Amino acid sequence: MNRVELKENAKKSLQGKYGQAILVLVIFGLISLAATSVGLIGNGDILKDPEALSNFLSGEGEFNSILFPIISSILNLLVSAFLALGSVSFFLKVSRNEKVTYKELFSKTNLWLLYIGVAFMTSLFIGLWSLLLIIPGIIATYKYSMVQYIMLDNPELGVMGAIRRSKEMMDGHKLDFFVLQLSFIGWLLLGALTLGILMFYVTPYMNVTYANFYNSIKDQK
């Protein structure tokens, strides 16, 4: 597993496609933000009362503390279900040097139920392992880290099939993936120092590198 090669290939694959990659990030981010804002807009008291708005933003309002997190979580899950796989598909196609545009973001909406099922089951498994200790929970996270790619390549596997395949695929590679992620720490720190501006470069770079990792191990098991 050559981290340098995975990252260099990512840079090459992104040449000429950074504009589309940034557009994917911006569209996804704006839609997610809009979904989160629905709870705020839907609270009529907030629109009428400036003090209620202050309480809402500070977390002191009853709506903010109870209903808003629930509504936001549901909306964000639905948004993710419709768009997350499209985003992953975009970067996976970039990693394979296929022709792709921002429209790929909306191309996998037919798999939204599968995504919800996998997201629920993996969160459940990770949560159960985390009840033991932090380390088992982290290990479980890496076991299931390839499920989205697997869903795109093999949707016929279903929820549990994709989860099992990810576990098999990551056997012997969990540390490799951890170290690969760790190698981006410097870029993430620079992104924070630039108030997130640099992340428009770093995020596509990371996502294509991770897709390259998947491509490199998917036929090994």
Protein Blocks (a to p, Z undefined) as FASTA:
>chain_A
ZZklmmmmmmmmmgoplmmmmmmmmmmmmmmmmmmmmmmmmmmklmmmmklmmmmmnopa
mklmmmmmmmmmmmmmmmmmmmmmmmmmmmmmmmnopacdfklmmmmmmmmmmmmmmmmm
mmmmmmmmmmmpmmlmmmmmmmmmmmmmmmmmmmmnommlmmmmmmmmmgoplmmmmmmm
mmmmmmmmmmmmnnommmmmmmmmmmmmmmmmmmmmmmmZZ
